[in-house]
Amino acid sequence: MYAIRTANLTKKYKDTVAVDQLNLQVKKGELFSLLGVNGAGKTTTIKMLSCLIQPTSGDAFLNGNSILHAPHAVKRIIGVSPQETAVAPNLSVRENLELMCGVHGLDDPRGKAEQVAALLGLTPVMTKRAKTLSGGFQRRLSIAMALVGDPEILFLDEPTLGLDVLARSDLWDLIRSLKGKVTVILTTHYMQEAEALSDRIAIMKDGKLLLCDTTEQIKKTAQTDDFEQAFVRLVKGVSK
């Protein structure tokens, strides 16, 4: 069974088609990237898959659960780390994590907070207020909060946006460590990031799926050894 399967997933806003009959299959444990220029439909797709908005037509199934008919079941198995780091700035790292444990109704919030903090390298900063953390540690905390509920599927929306090179590299290592343990859906504008982390990549344009394949096959299709150049060629419709 696929972790995610979409069936003609479509979202319209008045006369604008944001996502147009999208058909995707994501394997369990896969790190799958969703790429496209601004307005391609990536964010709208993620919002539909995480049950934040309803599709105009079509459906999607997350570990067999329909986003239309079983949204509560979907929400129980997903975690979302949004582009805007969703942490409470005046709370400590521990308090942020324990707050999320409470949201999930966990019996041992302190123990779970310490477990997730250790996984993401947050143990040394547990008592610090979130607003005093560096950008890299704030992103780690955001991902930790998304992992508290032990999600089967994790959505990471632009997880390294605005981070320096070292912080980005550290976060890449962290994301790699999740491979095989949880299905990860990554959106990013960094082509190097997508190439370095992804098992497969879907490229969207104008709400439609342009291509879905491995980085190597995408480069072959675009007749270039440079993945960023391959992306540009495919999106622009340039063959060589």
Buried (B, 14 or more C-beta within 10 A) or exposed (E): EBBBBBBEBBBBEEEEBBBBBBEBBBBBBBBBBBBBBEBBBBBBBBBBBBBBBEBBEBBBBBBEBBBBEBBEBBBEBBBBBBBEBBBBEEBBBBBBBBBBBEEBEBEEBEEBBBBBBEBBBBEEBBEBBBEEBEBBBBBBBBBBBBBBBEBBBBBBBBBBBEBEEEBBBBBBEBBEEBBEEBBBBBBBBBBEBBBBBBBBBBBBBBBBBBBBBEBEBBBEBBEBEEBEBBBBBBBEEEEE
